[in-house]
Amino acid sequence: MRIDKFLKVSRVIKRRTVANEACDAGRVTINGRPAKASAEVKEGDVVEVGFGSGKTCFQVLKVSENVRKEDANGMYRLLNE
C-alpha cells in the first residue's frame, strides 16, 4: 500500500492530499529513509512523521484497504511514548 494512503486509512493524517504534501516536503520517513507519497509500506516498517515541531514514530502492524474508524488504531503501534 502507498504510504500516503496508509496514513489516511490509519487516520494518522486526516486527508490523503495532506499526507501527500507531507511526503513531498520530506516530513515522512520509512525505516529511516525519506519517503515519497508513492513509496510502498508493509507490515513491520517503522514510519516517522513530522508534525510542526514534534515527530510521531510508529510501527506498521497491519495493512488494509478499508478500516472502520474504531479499528484504525490497530493498524500501528506508537514507538515514541
Stockholm file with secondary structure:
# STOCKHOLM 1.0

chainA/1-81         MRIDKFLKVSRVIKRRTVANEACDAGRVTINGRPAKASAEVKEGDVVEVGFGSGKTCFQVLKVSENVRKEDANGMYRLLNE
#=GR chainA/1-81 SS CBHHHHHHHTTSSSCHHHHHHHHHTTCEEETTEECCTTCBCCTTCEEEEEETTEEEEEEECCCCSCCCGGGGGGGEEECCC
#=GC SS_cons        CBHHHHHHHTTSSSCHHHHHHHHHTTCEEETTEECCTTCBCCTTCEEEEEETTEEEEEEECCCCSCCCGGGGGGGEEECCC
//
